[in-house]
C-alpha cells in the first residue's frame, strides 16, 4: 500500500472529481475527510520546523545562517521578479479580461480581507511582524516566518553556551524524529483526505461557475504549465540539475498540494525528501519553510496575470509603465503573506487598491479562486525543491549530483514514506 501511495492519491483525485460532478451534495458532505487530513498534517508542521531549524542554527552558528539567509533571499527575489514578468507577458498576449461581461459574476464578499492589506505596504511593520512578541503565540498562529526567526535566534544562543545546551538539543532531536514518524502514519490516510477535498471542491463550485471565467482559468493554467515544463527545466539546466528526475521524485507531493491547496500539508515529508535527495539538513530546514511565504512561484504568476485581467475586464488600458508599477507593488506585497487567511486574494486586493484598479474585480476572481489555487499551490512544490538544491549548490554542500541509479532504492523508499 505504501509503495503505491502516489497512484492512490492520483486515483483519489479522479474519483473525487467524478463524485463531485455527478453527486455534488454527497461530494460536499465529504469535506470533513479532507479537513481532518489537513489538520493532522498542520499538527506536525510547527514543532517540526522549530526543532529542525533550532538544531541547524545551533550546529553552525550565526555566520553560516546569515550567509545562507542572504543567498536564499537573493534567489527568491530574482525568481519572483522573472515570474512576475512572465505573468505580465501571458496577460498581454492572451488578454483574458477583454470583452468580459462582469454583470453578476461577483459571487464572493472580499470586504473582510481589507483588514489585512494595510500592513503590506509598511516595510517597517513587515519586518517587525517577523519578530514574535510571544513564541507560543507565533506557533499557535502558524506564523512560520516568526517561528523561523525565533528558532534561529535561540539556536545561535544555544551554540554560544556550548555543552550546556545539549539536553535541549537531545529533546528537540527526539521531537523532530517523532514528528517524522507521525507524518508517515498520517500519510497513509492521504488518499482519503484527497478524495474528500476534491469531491467537495467540484461539488461546491461545479462547472457552471467556471464557464464565464474560462479564459482567465485557461491563461493562468497555461502560464503555470509554462513554469512547470519550460521555465523550471531551464533554471535546472543552468544549475546542472536533472529536473525531470527531481519532479518524478516529488510528484506525489505535487498531487497532494494540488488537492489540498496548501504547501504546508507536505512540509514534513518535503523536508525529509529533500534531505534524502542530497541537500544538507541546515539548508533544507531553512529554505523550505521560508519558501512557503517568500517563494510562492505559482501564486506570484497568478497575481501578475489576475491583476492585469481585472484592469482589462473593467476597460482599463494599462501602459507598460503602469504594468511595471503593478509588478513593483506585487514584489512588495507578495512577501507579506505569512499567517494571512486567503493570502493570494489579500495581495491581489492590496495591489488593486495601490494601483487604482477596482476592488470589485477581486470579488469576481474570488469566485473561482479554489480552482486556480489548486494549480498555483502545486506549482510551488517543484519551485521550492529547485530553490533548496540551488542554494545547497551555492553553499557548495550539495551531496547528490542529480539522479543516481545507486540511490534508486533509497529514493523509492522515501516516496513510499
C-alpha positions in Angstrom: 0.0 0.0 0.0 2.8 2.4 0.9 4.7 1.8 -2.4 1.5 2.6 -4.4 0.6 5.7 -2.3 1.2 8.2 -5.1 -1.0 6.2 -7.5 -3.7 6.0 -4.9 -3.6 9.8 -4.5 -4.0 10.2 -8.3 -6.9 7.8 -8.3 -8.5 9.7 -5.4 -8.2 12.9 -7.3 -10.0 11.4 -10.3 -12.7 9.7 -8.2 -13.3 12.8 -6.1 -13.8 14.8 -9.3 -16.3 12.3 -10.6 -18.2 12.2 -7.3 -18.3 16.0 -7.0 -19.6 16.3 -10.6 -22.3 13.6 -10.6 -23.2 13.7 -6.9 -22.5 17.2 -5.7 -24.4 17.0 -2.5 -22.6 13.9 -1.5 -19.3 15.4 -2.6 -19.8 18.5 -0.4 -20.6 16.1 2.5 -17.2 14.5 2.2 -15.4 17.8 3.1 -14.7 16.7 6.7 -12.5 13.9 5.4 -10.2 16.4 3.7 -10.3 18.9 6.6 -9.3 16.1 9.0 -6.3 15.2 6.9 -5.1 18.9 6.7 -5.5 19.3 10.4 -3.4 16.2 11.1 -0.6 17.5 8.8 -0.7 21.0 10.3 -0.4 19.5 13.7 3.1 18.4 12.8 4.4 21.4 10.9 5.3 24.0 13.5 7.1 21.8 16.1 9.0 20.1 13.2 10.1 23.4 11.7 11.1 24.9 15.1 13.1 21.7 16.1 15.0 21.3 12.8 15.9 25.0 12.4 16.9 25.3 16.0 19.3 22.3 15.6 20.7 23.7 12.3 21.4 27.1 13.8 22.9 25.6 17.0 25.3 23.5 15.0 26.5 26.2 12.6 26.3 29.5 14.4 25.4 33.0 13.3 27.8 33.4 10.4 26.7 30.4 8.3 23.0 31.0 9.0 23.5 34.7 7.9 25.1 33.8 4.6 22.5 31.1 4.0 19.7 33.6 4.6 21.1 36.2 2.3 21.7 33.8 -0.5 18.2 32.4 -0.1 16.5 35.8 -0.1 18.5 36.9 -3.2 17.5 33.7 -5.1 13.8 34.2 -4.1 13.8 37.8 -5.2 15.4 37.1 -8.6 12.9 34.2 -9.4 9.9 36.3 -8.2 10.9 39.2 -10.5 11.3 36.9 -13.5 8.0 35.1 -12.9 6.1 38.4 -12.4 7.4 39.4 -15.8 6.3 36.1 -17.3 2.8 36.7 -15.9 2.6 40.1 -17.5 3.6 38.6 -20.9 0.9 36.0 -20.7 -1.8 38.5 -19.6 -0.9 40.8 -22.5 -0.7 38.1 -25.1 -3.9 36.2 -24.2 -5.9 39.2 -22.7 -8.2 37.1 -20.6 -10.3 40.1 -19.4 -11.1 41.6 -22.8 -14.8 41.7 -23.7 -15.9 40.1 -20.4 -19.4 40.9 -19.2 -18.9 41.3 -15.4 -22.6 41.6 -14.5 -23.5 39.2 -11.8 -20.1 37.5 -11.6 -19.0 38.9 -8.2 -20.1 36.0 -6.1 -17.9 36.5 -3.1 -17.6 39.2 -0.5 -14.0 40.2 0.0 -14.5 43.2 2.2 -13.3 41.4 5.2 -9.9 41.0 3.6 -9.3 44.7 3.7 -8.1 44.4 7.3 -5.0 42.5 6.2 -3.9 44.8 3.4 -2.9 47.9 5.5 0.5 46.4 6.7 1.5 45.0 3.3 2.9 48.4 2.2 4.5 49.2 5.6 8.0 47.8 5.2 9.0 48.5 8.8 5.8 46.8 10.0 6.5 43.8 7.8 9.9 43.4 9.4 8.5 43.9 12.9 5.9 41.2 12.3 8.7 38.7 11.7 9.9 39.2 15.3 7.4 37.4 17.6 6.2 39.0 20.8 5.5 35.6 22.1 6.9 32.4 20.5 4.0 30.4 21.7 1.6 32.8 20.1 3.5 32.6 16.8 3.4 28.8 16.9 -0.4 28.9 17.7 -1.0 31.1 14.6 1.3 29.0 12.4 3.3 32.2 11.6 6.3 30.3 10.1 8.5 33.4 9.5 8.2 34.3 13.2 8.9 30.7 14.2 11.9 30.5 11.9 13.3 33.8 13.3 12.9 32.6 16.9 14.4 29.2 16.2 17.5 30.7 14.5 18.0 33.2 17.4 17.6 30.6 20.1 19.7 28.1 18.1 22.6 30.6 17.8 22.3 31.3 21.6 22.4 27.5 22.2 25.6 27.3 20.1 27.1 30.1 22.1 26.7 28.4 25.5 28.1 25.1 24.2 27.6 21.8 26.1 25.0 23.4 28.5 22.5 23.3 25.6 22.9 19.6 24.9 19.8 18.5 26.9 17.7 20.9 24.8 19.2 19.6 21.5 18.6 16.0 22.5 15.0 16.8 23.3 14.4 18.7 20.1 16.0 15.9 18.0 13.6 13.4 19.6 10.7 15.8 18.8 11.7 16.0 15.2 12.0 12.2 14.9 8.6 11.8 16.5 7.1 14.3 14.1 8.6 12.5 11.1 7.1 9.2 12.3 3.7 10.8 12.8 4.0 12.1 9.3 4.5 8.6 7.9 1.4 7.4 9.9 -0.8 10.3 8.7 0.3 10.0 5.0 -1.4 6.5 4.8 -4.7 8.4 5.0 -3.7 10.9 2.3 -5.9 9.3 -0.5 -9.0 9.6 1.8 -8.3 13.2 2.5 -7.6 14.0 -1.2 -10.9 12.3 -2.2 -12.8 14.4 0.3 -11.2 17.7 -0.8 -11.7 17.1 -4.5 -15.2 15.9 -4.2 -16.1 18.9 -2.1 -14.4 21.4 -4.4 -16.1 20.1 -7.6 -19.4 19.6 -5.8 -19.5 23.1 -4.3 -18.3 25.1 -7.4 -19.3 22.9 -10.3 -18.6 23.6 -13.9 -21.3 26.3 -14.4 -19.2 28.9 -12.4 -16.1 28.2 -14.5 -17.5 28.8 -18.0 -17.7 32.6 -17.9 -14.2 32.7 -16.5 -12.8 30.0 -18.7 -10.3 32.4 -20.5 -8.8 33.5 -17.2 -8.6 30.0 -15.9 -7.0 28.8 -19.2 -4.5 31.7 -19.2 -3.4 31.0 -15.6 -3.2 27.3 -16.1 -1.2 27.8 -19.3 1.2 30.2 -17.5 1.6 27.7 -14.7 2.3 24.9 -17.2 5.0 27.1 -18.8 6.7 27.4 -15.4 6.4 23.7 -14.8 7.5 22.4 -18.2 9.7 25.2 -19.6 10.9 27.7 -17.0 11.8 25.3 -14.2 13.6 22.9 -16.5 15.6 25.9 -17.9 16.6 27.0 -14.4 17.5 23.4 -13.6 19.7 23.1 -16.7 21.6 26.3 -15.8 22.4 24.8 -12.4 23.1 21.3 -13.7 20.0 19.7 -12.0 18.1 16.8 -13.6 14.7 18.4 -13.3 12.5 15.6 -14.6 14.0 13.1 -12.2 13.5 15.5 -9.4 9.9 16.0 -10.4 9.4 12.3 -10.5 10.8 12.1 -7.0 8.3 14.6 -5.6 5.3 14.1 -7.9 3.2 12.6 -5.1 3.7 15.7 -3.0 2.8 17.7 -6.1 -0.6 15.9 -6.2 -1.2 16.3 -2.5 -0.6 20.1 -2.8 -2.9 20.3 -5.8 -5.8 18.7 -3.9 -5.2 20.5 -0.5 -4.2 23.9 -2.0 -1.7 24.2 0.9 2.1 23.8 0.7 2.1 23.3 4.5 0.4 19.9 4.2 3.5 18.4 2.6 6.1 20.3 4.6 7.1 17.4 7.0 7.7 14.9 4.2 9.1 17.6 1.9 11.8 18.3 4.5 12.8 14.7 4.7 12.6 14.1 1.0 14.9 16.9 0.1 17.4 15.9 2.7 17.4 12.3 1.2 18.0 13.9 -2.2 21.3 15.4 -1.1 20.5 18.8 0.5 22.0 19.2 4.0 19.7 19.5 6.9 20.5 23.1 7.8 19.7 24.2 4.2 16.5 22.2 4.0 15.2 23.2 7.4 15.7 26.9 6.5 14.9 27.2 2.8 11.8 25.0 2.5 9.8 26.7 5.4 10.9 30.1 4.3 9.8 29.4 0.7 6.2 29.0 1.9 6.0 32.7 2.4 8.8 34.1 0.3 8.9 31.9 -2.9 5.4 31.1 -3.9 6.1 30.8 -7.6 2.7 29.7 -8.7 0.9 32.3 -6.6 3.3 35.0 -8.0 2.3 34.2 -11.6 -1.4 34.1 -10.7 -1.3 37.5 -9.0 0.5 39.0 -12.0 -2.0 37.7 -14.5 -5.1 38.4 -12.5 -4.1 42.0 -11.8 -3.9 42.7 -15.5 -7.1 40.7 -16.0 -9.0 42.9 -13.6 -7.8 46.0 -15.5 -8.8 44.5 -18.8 -12.2 43.4 -17.6 -13.1 46.9 -16.4 -11.8 48.6 -19.6 -8.5 49.9 -18.3 -5.8 50.1 -21.0 -2.6 49.8 -19.0 0.6 51.3 -20.3 4.0 49.5 -19.9 4.8 51.9 -17.1 1.6 51.1 -15.3 2.2 47.4 -15.6 5.7 47.8 -14.3 4.2 49.6 -11.3 1.9 46.7 -10.7 4.9 44.4 -10.9 6.8 46.6 -8.3 3.8 46.6 -6.0 3.5 42.8 -6.2 7.2 42.4 -5.4 6.5 44.0 -2.1 3.0 42.7 -1.2 3.7 39.1 -2.2 6.3 38.9 0.6 3.9 39.7 3.4 1.8 36.5 3.2 2.8 34.8 6.5 -0.2 33.6 8.5 -2.7 35.7 6.5 -6.0 34.0 5.5 -6.7 33.9 1.8 -3.2 35.3 1.2 -3.3 35.5 -2.6 -6.6 37.3 -2.6 -5.3 39.7 0.1 -2.2 40.5 -2.1 -4.5 41.0 -5.1 -6.8 43.3 -3.2 -3.8 45.3 -1.9 -2.4 45.6 -5.4 -5.7 46.8 -6.8 -6.0 49.4 -4.0 -2.5 50.7 -4.5 -2.7 50.9 -8.3 -6.3 52.3 -8.6 -7.9 49.2 -10.0 -11.4 48.4 -9.0 -11.5 46.1 -5.9 -14.8 44.6 -7.2 -12.6 42.6 -9.6 -11.1 40.7 -6.7 -14.6 39.5 -5.7 -15.1 38.2 -9.2 -11.8 36.3 -9.1 -12.6 35.0 -5.6 -15.5 33.0 -7.1 -13.1 30.7 -8.9 -10.1 31.1 -6.6 -10.3 27.5 -5.4 -9.8 26.2 -9.0 -6.9 28.5 -9.5 -5.5 27.8 -6.0 -5.1 24.1 -6.6 -2.8 24.6 -9.6 -0.8 27.6 -8.3 -0.1 25.8 -5.0 1.0 22.6 -6.7 3.5 24.6 -8.9 5.1 26.0 -5.7 6.3 22.5 -4.9 8.9 21.9 -7.7 9.8 25.5 -7.5 10.7 25.2 -3.8 12.6 21.9 -4.5 14.7 23.6 -7.1 15.4 26.5 -4.7 16.6 24.1 -2.0 19.0 22.4 -4.3 20.3 25.6 -5.9 21.0 27.2 -2.5 22.8 24.0 -1.5 24.9 24.1 -4.6 25.6 27.8 -3.9 26.7 26.9 -0.4 28.9 24.1 -2.0 27.4 21.4 0.2 25.1 19.6 -2.2 25.9 15.9 -1.9 23.9 14.1 -4.7 24.5 15.4 -8.2 21.2 14.7 -9.7 19.5 11.3 -10.1 21.8 8.3 -9.4 20.9 4.7 -10.1 22.8 3.7 -6.9 20.2 5.8 -5.0 17.1 4.3 -6.7 16.2 2.1 -3.8 16.7 4.8 -1.2 14.5 7.2 -3.2 11.8 4.7 -3.8 11.6 4.0 -0.1 11.4 7.7 0.5 8.5 8.1 -1.9 6.7 5.2 -0.1 7.0 7.2 3.1 
